[in-house]
Amino acid sequence: MQKRYMFTPGPTMVPAEVLLAEAAPMIHHRTPQFSRILREVTDGMKELFGTEQEVFIIAGSGTAAMEAAIANTCSPGEKAICVAGGKFGERWAEICDAYGCEVNVIEPEWGRSFSVEQAEAALSESPQARVLCITHSETSTGALTDVEGIATLTRETGTLLVVDSITGVGVHPVRMDQWGVDVLVSGSQKGCMIPPGLAFIAVSPRTWDVIEGCTSPRYYLDLRAMRKNLQGKTTTPFTASVSLVRALHKALEMMREEGHENVFARHARLAEATRAAMRALGLKLVPENPVNGVTAVWAPEGIDTGEMTKIMRDDYGVTIAGGQGHLKGKIFRIGHMGYVSEEDLLVAISAVERALRELGYEFEFGSGLAAAQRALFGEA
């Protein structure tokens, strides 16, 4: 018998209660019953976003919300500053380029966080930039960006701060309104504990003037239509992903019962325990300022992480992720966001140790597991 666990940076494991909610009999998306669920879900997402603004739900992956952010704010020919310090930061630049923006790409070394000082320099060099696009939690490297600090700069300028928090929302505290973020996007299959298929986006009051004047073509991703339908009829412009919205309704209920601050604290504990385990194994973390949703680790010399992740998945039933882009084969990533308990994490650490030993890496067997347990008990 083999049980299966998934510790990828997304999709993440889904609670049984959420799966059951998703499997409930279908209801029509143009009914008062669905409108009630939609309103409760959007209000719940406001809590996670830290905003009083509407959070719009799009049937699509997180990238749909990223594209909506650009399609509604950056007209062709306008300048866009895009921080590409990882695979998903690169996506901002690719989307802006697709919409005809004049893109200024800033490329920090993968694993290094884009700093407030770098943001200040970029804004000084491009004072007419319409948007500054950053990644809160860069999943490809595990690096965290100081969104709050950068927002103190952009809110004093005409440049909108556009933030990908797809693996930040539900993992780290996010305070969109308090920080002064202009556009915030996220996705369903990360900290929100439901399957892929929903994207979320909210915008600040000052962003609406830009949206109204934006000349980029848009139809399905038009935020004006989303606002009109949500505020006027509590519905969506196009067919909603009814089952996924119901799943999200249950997931938000579970998170509220746990307590949002407790959710964030749990992610912090899991992250610190994972880092302690990797250091005990003599391994080095990729990021200098790590996120709490995923731990990215350099592989030992001579070990291909593609082979490592295959062994873990096929032989042990434990799925983690390898590297992306030029880090493919060189790093591995352990996801510990969403529906992950302390006991689950110990399964992941144990499987990492077994795979490394099987591939010939020499270390004190059990040292990573012991370090993780000490961290979870507050003894590290």
C-alpha positions in Angstrom: 0.0 0.0 0.0 1.2 3.5 -0.8 -0.4 6.7 0.3 0.2 9.8 -1.8 1.2 13.3 -0.6 1.8 16.4 -2.7 4.2 19.0 -1.5 4.5 21.0 -4.7 4.3 24.9 -4.8 0.9 24.4 -6.5 -1.4 22.7 -7.0 -1.5 21.9 -3.3 -3.4 19.3 -1.4 -7.1 19.8 -1.1 -9.1 19.0 2.1 -11.8 16.3 1.9 -14.4 18.8 3.0 -13.5 21.1 0.1 -13.7 18.2 -2.4 -17.1 17.3 -1.1 -18.3 20.9 -1.5 -17.0 20.9 -5.0 -18.9 17.7 -5.7 -22.3 19.0 -4.6 -25.1 19.0 -7.1 -24.8 21.7 -9.7 -26.8 25.0 -9.4 -27.2 27.6 -12.0 -24.9 30.6 -12.0 -27.8 33.1 -12.6 -29.7 32.3 -9.4 -30.1 34.0 -6.0 -28.6 30.9 -4.5 -25.3 31.3 -6.4 -25.3 35.1 -5.9 -25.4 34.5 -2.1 -22.4 32.1 -2.3 -20.5 34.5 -4.6 -21.0 37.4 -2.3 -19.8 35.4 0.8 -16.8 34.2 -1.2 -15.8 37.7 -2.4 -16.2 39.1 1.1 -14.0 36.3 2.4 -11.3 37.0 -0.2 -11.4 40.7 0.8 -10.3 39.5 4.3 -7.3 37.6 2.8 -6.4 40.5 0.5 -6.6 43.0 3.3 -8.9 45.3 1.3 -12.3 47.0 1.3 -12.3 46.9 -2.5 -14.1 44.2 -4.5 -12.2 41.1 -5.2 -13.1 39.8 -8.7 -13.1 36.1 -9.4 -12.1 35.0 -12.9 -12.5 31.5 -14.3 -8.9 30.8 -15.2 -5.5 30.2 -13.6 -3.6 32.9 -11.7 -2.0 34.0 -15.0 -5.5 35.2 -16.1 -5.5 37.7 -13.2 -2.0 38.8 -14.2 -3.1 39.4 -17.7 -6.2 41.2 -16.5 -4.0 43.5 -14.4 -2.0 44.6 -17.5 -4.9 44.6 -20.0 -6.8 47.0 -17.8 -4.0 49.4 -16.8 -1.2 49.6 -19.4 -2.0 51.1 -22.8 0.2 50.2 -25.8 3.3 52.4 -25.7 3.2 53.1 -22.0 6.2 52.2 -19.9 6.1 49.2 -17.6 8.8 48.3 -15.1 8.9 44.5 -14.6 11.0 42.8 -12.0 12.0 39.4 -13.4 13.9 37.8 -10.5 12.4 34.4 -11.3 10.2 32.4 -13.7 7.0 34.2 -12.6 8.6 37.7 -12.5 9.5 37.0 -16.1 5.9 36.4 -16.9 5.1 40.0 -16.0 7.5 41.2 -18.7 6.1 38.7 -21.2 2.5 39.9 -20.6 3.4 43.6 -20.8 5.3 42.9 -24.0 2.3 41.1 -25.5 0.1 44.2 -24.8 2.5 46.5 -26.5 3.9 48.2 -23.4 7.4 49.6 -23.4 9.0 47.2 -21.0 11.9 48.0 -18.7 13.0 44.6 -17.3 15.0 44.5 -14.1 16.6 41.2 -13.5 17.9 40.5 -10.0 19.9 37.3 -9.6 17.4 34.5 -9.0 17.1 34.0 -5.3 17.7 37.6 -4.4 14.8 39.8 -3.4 14.0 43.1 -5.2 14.8 45.7 -2.6 13.1 49.0 -1.8 16.4 50.8 -2.8 16.2 49.1 -6.2 12.6 50.1 -6.6 13.5 53.7 -5.8 16.2 53.7 -8.4 13.9 52.1 -11.0 11.2 54.7 -10.4 13.7 57.5 -10.6 14.9 56.2 -14.0 11.4 55.7 -15.3 9.2 58.4 -13.6 6.6 58.1 -16.4 6.1 54.4 -15.9 2.4 53.4 -15.8 3.1 50.2 -13.7 5.7 48.6 -11.5 5.1 44.9 -11.6 6.6 42.8 -8.8 6.2 39.3 -7.4 5.4 39.0 -3.7 6.3 35.4 -3.3 8.5 34.2 -6.2 7.6 30.5 -6.3 10.5 29.5 -8.6 13.2 30.6 -6.2 11.3 30.9 -2.8 12.3 34.6 -2.5 10.1 37.1 -0.6 9.7 40.7 -1.7 9.0 43.6 0.7 5.8 44.7 -0.9 4.9 47.0 2.0 8.2 48.9 1.7 8.0 49.3 -2.1 4.4 50.5 -1.8 5.6 53.4 0.3 7.3 54.7 -2.8 4.7 54.1 -5.5 1.8 55.6 -3.7 3.6 58.9 -3.8 3.9 58.7 -7.6 1.7 58.2 -10.6 3.1 54.7 -11.1 0.7 51.9 -10.1 2.1 49.0 -8.0 1.0 45.7 -9.5 1.6 42.7 -7.3 1.5 39.0 -8.0 0.7 37.4 -4.7 -0.4 34.1 -6.1 1.6 32.2 -3.5 1.4 35.0 -0.9 -2.3 35.3 -0.2 -3.4 32.8 2.4 0.2 32.2 3.4 1.6 35.6 4.5 -0.4 38.4 5.9 -1.4 40.7 3.1 -2.6 44.3 3.7 -3.5 45.7 0.3 -5.2 48.9 1.5 -2.9 49.6 4.4 0.2 49.1 2.3 -1.1 51.0 -0.7 -1.0 48.3 -3.3 -2.8 49.3 -6.5 -3.4 45.9 -8.1 -3.2 42.6 -6.3 -3.7 39.2 -8.0 -3.8 35.6 -6.7 -4.9 32.1 -7.6 -6.9 29.3 -6.1 -4.6 26.3 -6.0 -2.1 27.6 -3.5 -2.9 28.9 0.0 -6.6 28.8 -0.7 -6.6 25.0 -0.7 -8.8 24.3 -3.8 -8.0 22.9 -7.2 -6.7 25.1 -10.1 -9.2 27.2 -12.0 -9.9 30.4 -10.2 -8.0 33.7 -10.4 -8.5 36.7 -8.1 -7.9 40.4 -8.6 -8.6 43.6 -6.7 -7.7 47.2 -7.6 -7.3 50.4 -5.6 -9.7 53.4 -6.0 -7.1 55.4 -7.9 -6.6 52.6 -10.4 -10.1 52.9 -11.7 -9.3 56.2 -13.4 -6.4 54.5 -15.2 -8.7 51.5 -16.1 -11.3 53.9 -17.7 -8.6 55.6 -19.8 -6.7 52.4 -20.8 -6.8 51.7 -24.5 -5.6 48.1 -24.4 -8.1 45.7 -26.0 -10.0 43.5 -23.5 -13.2 41.5 -23.4 -13.2 38.5 -21.2 -10.8 40.2 -18.8 -12.5 43.6 -18.7 -12.6 44.7 -15.0 -15.3 47.3 -15.9 -17.7 44.5 -16.8 -16.7 42.6 -13.7 -17.4 45.5 -11.4 -20.7 46.3 -13.1 -22.0 42.7 -12.7 -20.7 42.1 -9.2 -22.0 45.4 -7.8 -25.2 45.5 -9.8 -26.4 41.9 -9.8 -23.9 40.0 -7.6 -22.9 37.9 -10.5 -20.1 37.5 -13.1 -20.0 38.7 -16.7 -19.6 35.2 -18.0 -20.3 31.7 -16.8 -18.8 31.2 -13.4 -16.9 28.1 -12.3 -19.8 27.2 -9.9 -18.2 24.1 -8.4 -14.9 25.8 -7.7 -16.6 28.8 -6.1 -18.4 26.4 -3.8 -15.2 24.7 -3.0 -13.6 28.1 -2.2 -16.6 28.9 0.0 -15.8 25.9 2.2 -12.1 26.5 2.2 -12.6 30.1 3.4 -14.9 28.8 6.1 -12.1 26.4 7.3 -9.5 29.1 7.3 -11.8 31.5 9.2 -12.4 28.7 11.8 -8.7 28.2 12.2 -8.2 31.9 12.4 -6.2 33.9 9.8 -3.4 34.8 12.1 -3.1 31.1 13.1 -3.0 30.2 9.4 -0.1 32.6 8.9 1.7 31.3 12.0 1.3 27.7 10.9 2.9 28.5 7.6 5.8 30.3 9.3 6.3 27.3 11.6 6.3 24.9 8.7 8.7 27.0 6.7 11.2 27.4 9.6 11.1 23.7 10.3 11.8 22.9 6.7 14.7 25.4 6.5 16.2 23.9 9.8 15.9 20.4 8.3 17.7 21.4 5.1 20.5 23.1 7.0 20.9 20.1 9.2 21.4 18.0 6.0 24.2 20.3 5.0 22.2 21.9 2.2 22.0 25.6 1.2 18.8 27.5 0.6 18.3 29.3 -2.7 16.8 32.6 -1.5 18.4 35.1 0.9 15.0 36.2 2.2 12.7 33.1 2.0 9.0 32.9 1.7 6.8 30.7 4.0 5.0 28.8 1.3 7.9 26.9 -0.4 11.5 26.1 0.5 13.9 26.1 -2.5 17.1 24.2 -1.9 20.3 23.7 -3.8 20.9 20.0 -4.6 24.2 18.4 -3.4 27.0 18.3 -6.0 26.3 15.6 -8.6 22.7 15.0 -7.8 20.1 15.7 -10.5 16.9 16.9 -8.8 14.9 15.5 -11.8 15.9 12.0 -10.7 15.4 12.9 -7.0 11.8 14.1 -7.5 11.0 11.0 -9.7 12.2 8.6 -6.9 10.2 10.5 -4.3 7.0 10.5 -6.5 7.1 7.0 -7.9 8.7 5.0 -5.0 7.6 6.9 -1.9 4.4 8.6 -3.1 5.7 12.0 -2.1 5.6 14.7 -4.8 7.8 17.8 -4.6 9.0 20.1 -7.4 12.3 20.5 -9.2 13.8 23.7 -10.5 12.6 25.9 -13.4 14.4 27.7 -16.2 18.2 27.6 -15.7 17.7 26.1 -12.3 16.2 22.9 -13.7 18.0 19.9 -12.2 19.9 22.0 -9.8 17.4 22.8 -7.1 14.4 21.1 -5.5 11.4 22.9 -3.9 9.3 21.6 -1.0 5.8 23.2 -0.9 4.3 23.6 2.5 1.3 25.9 1.9 -2.4 25.4 2.2 -3.6 22.1 3.6 -0.3 21.0 5.2 0.0 20.0 8.9 3.2 19.6 11.0 2.8 15.8 10.7 2.5 16.0 6.9 5.8 18.0 6.8 7.6 15.3 8.6 6.6 12.9 5.9 8.1 15.2 3.3 11.4 15.7 5.2 11.7 11.9 5.6 11.2 11.3 1.9 13.8 13.9 1.0 16.3 12.2 3.3 15.6 8.7 1.8 15.9 10.0 -1.8 19.2 11.8 -1.1 20.6 8.7 0.6 19.5 6.5 -2.3 21.3 8.8 -4.8 24.5 8.6 -2.8 24.6 11.8 -0.7 26.4 11.2 2.6 24.9 12.7 5.7 23.7 11.6 9.2 20.5 9.8 8.5 17.6 11.3 10.4 19.4 14.6 11.1 17.0 16.7 9.0 14.0 15.0 10.5 15.3 15.6 14.0 16.0 19.3 13.2 12.5 19.8 11.9 11.0 18.2 15.0 13.1 20.4 17.3 11.9 23.5 15.3 8.3 22.5 15.5 8.6 22.0 19.3 10.3 25.4 19.6 13.7 23.8 20.5 15.7 24.9 17.5 
